[in-house]
Amino acid sequence: MNVTRLIQKKRDGEPLTAEELSALVTGYVSGAVPEYQVAALAMAICFQGMEDSEIAALTAALMESGECLDWTGVDGSRVDKHSTGGQGDKVSLVLAPLAACCGLRVPMVAGRGLGPTGGTIDKLEAIPGFRTGLGAGEIRRITEEVGCVIASQGGEFAPADGKLYALRDVTATVASVPLITASIMSKKLAEGLDALALDIKWGSGAFMKDIESARSLGAAMTAVGERMGVRTGFLVTDMNQPLGRAVGNANEVLEALAALGGDGPEDLMEVVYELGSRMLTASGCSDDTPSARAVLEAELGSGRPLEKFREMARAQGGDPEADLELAPACEVGAPRAGYVSAIDGEALGYALIALGGGRRSLEDTIDPSVGLQMRVRLGDEVEEGQPLADLLSAGTGHDEALAFVAGAISITDEPPVELPVLITAGP
């Protein structure tokens, strides 16, 4: 296989065959194909795109690069969700144990942060001892015993996607519909699911900056899932401001625990309930969305989902009772009176990276204590000097992060004409 020729083909807009993509992925996992060539190909894909047949072939190649979960002899529907990410998106931490309490099996394989968006795995690793690097056997066992598990891909589970995921993070090749689709769907389909609910984010803090791009991504991912026998649907949800109030790994875990205890922010819970309803109806556990939501609300009110999260954490080696320390808070005040007319979520993500709560390179370690606590929402009226957010800073990159946050929140004389809708239904 001449990898240079494959890069040239894609650079010039020619489609790659299933055989070429399979050989490329196999070579990448074995080390025969170096990362710089895969990075070049990823950049070519960003510019030229891929045909539907290429996306499906790349998804299959990534999925087949490792072990796929076998659920022979295990009762119950295997259902999962996935979000394309943003700031403050801790839905998985709430929804996985909640869905498990409703009788679903949730074998969730999640990712780390990509660019300015946070990662579910990074959040969970803020809990002392929490192991996310589980093998396929452990994922199956914990799912069977607890009902839910949230794990990283590890070395045996879709290893090609794990390598590619990390490479895209540091080569500016994240925002590509074909690469996002293949990455997400390869690990989700390797879970052996019966159904999948997708949360496609759009807005300033998302990879997809407009609703139509988000719909295109959702449609591409749904097509791959349906083609491979998994009932798949998507929602388009707003990421023009952080979801909830907490941003940063330990801070988001604390907000998720509060949500599991019945004290979650309204916007966070709306996304949880809507995705959870899709999971229950797609699996046949509920007849329609209203009855599914009633089941979810009743379970959350019982207190069982919070204990289910703790049970999952203990099963994965974590201490769910540990005190999660947060860095000291520094208020970011409004420079003038007016109305909050825009919040640049991407800038807030870069503020988190500057603080040490995200990665600039593959080797970076994360400080889970740093982050942001939002004090305002879009449309709020503020006075000069009123706190807009708390910067949770341990000192590293403080001034850079402060500048990002100050520039991210726009204040105008008049309120915004129209606020974005939180949830836009998919097909």
Secondary structure by P-SEA (a helix, b strand, c coil): ccaaaaaaaaaacccccaaaaaaaaaaaaaccccaaaaaaaaaaaaaccccaaaaaaaaaaaaacbbbbbbcccccccccccccccccccccccaaaaaaaacccccccccccccccccaaaaaaccccccccccaaaaaaaaaaccbbbbccccccaaaaaaaaaaaacccccccaaaaaaaaaaaaaaacccbbbbbbbbccccccccaaaaaaaaaaaaaaaaaaccbbbbbbbbccccccccccaaaaaaaaaaaaaccccaaaaaaaaaaaaaaaaaacccccaaaaaaaaaaaaaaaaaaaaaaaaaaaaccccccbbbbcbbbbbccccccccccccaaaaaaaaaaaccccccccccccccbbbbbccccccccccccccbbbbccccaaaaaaaaaaaaccccccccccccccccccc
